[in-house]
Amino acid sequence: MAYKMIQVGTGGFGANWCSEFLPPNIKDGLIEVVAAVDINPENLEYAKRHLNLTAGQCYTDIHKAFNENRADFCTVVVPPAFHEGVVDVALSHDMHILSEKPIADSLEASVRIAKNVKKAGIKMGVTMSHRFDADKTTLRNIIRSGQYGPVDYIYSRFTCDCRKYASWGKFRHEIADPLLVEGAVHHLDLLADMGGAKCDRIFAETWNPEWGEYKGDSQAFVVMHLENGVRALYEGAKTNAVGLNQWTNEYIRVECEKATIILGNRRLEVFEYDPESTYRAVKEGQGTEVPLLTRDKWANAWLIEKFVRWLDGGEKMETNVEDNLQSVALIFSAIESSHTGMPIKTQDFLNSCI
């Protein structure tokens, strides 16, 4: 039997939920969308068009939507500052929750949400979609196989030309720390996941060049030291002249004992160590290409399925809200580091809010 759900947020990225992520799971009989909510009535057209909802199933008032429709869970696809309010409404209706990242717009709010969800006995997942895309999943599987030995360090690059106002969605140009909160929330999460441990300490420098039409910082350098000794370096930029590795096309280089593994623009290649050679130089593109894994669903569509399987009593979703506190702790400890100019002990920073 399909789980009944309410889609909260149908504009912006919510439109992608309506057109791309929900339909495959509706087709598979996993979910039934019984209502949609958006404060902008024009955005509800996406729900009508792609989810075949009637006007009577579309609401601008979240309380009216939840009061008039019985559902097993809701999604949260609104700006981070509004996540906690939606979660509170869902909890008041004993409803499970699947939310876009980050959990909330502050570490304190994220911790409150996790505590309230646990207290209510509700299941909540967070859609860390990048970790579950085809290219990153293939890379992660290679790392975890151990065939190339332990990881030494990881470098990641994400650069874009989104300097003009509204080129990355209007609200991101209005908030503090847009790159870290809305972009690096995926990327730092990826680095810790691929490094295989929680972050011990983090150091970050963020800024916004004069030509970046943002109120907050749109550029960042971040250095992470994981608890297992793996190091990670991150370059993130939203206001460059061109985009070299834009959204979903990130560059990640993993230095292992027995190989250098490179993912760039969704192409994965391996350069194996040759113990008989010294001072060997190569060029990207000359390695052994690894085909990406294939499956019917990736990213958010796959995570919706994982969430439903969890509701069915299956394996706990990897990005459940409690475990995902590590992801928001990375972001907000990086912000703290940038503000103070000092490295931050990430786990101490998280524990200070719990």
Secondary structure, 3 states (H helix, E strand, C coil): CCEEEEEECCCCHHHHHHHHHHHHHHHCCCEEEEEEECCCHHHHHHHHHHHCCCHHHEECCHHHHHHHCCCCEEEECCCHHHHHHHHHHHHHCCCEEEEECCCCCCHHHHHHHHHHHHHHCCCEEEECHHHHCHHHHHHHHHHHHCCCCCEEEEEEEEECECCCCCCCCHHHHCCCCHHHHHHHHHHHHHHHHHHCCCEEEEEEEEECCCCCCCCCCCEEEEEEEECCCCEEEEEEECECCCCCECCCCCEEEEEECCEEEEEECCEEEEEECCCCCCCCCCCCCCCEEECCCCCCCCHHHHHHHHHHHHHCCCCCCCCECCCCHHHHHHHHHHHHHHHHCCCEEHHHHHHCCC
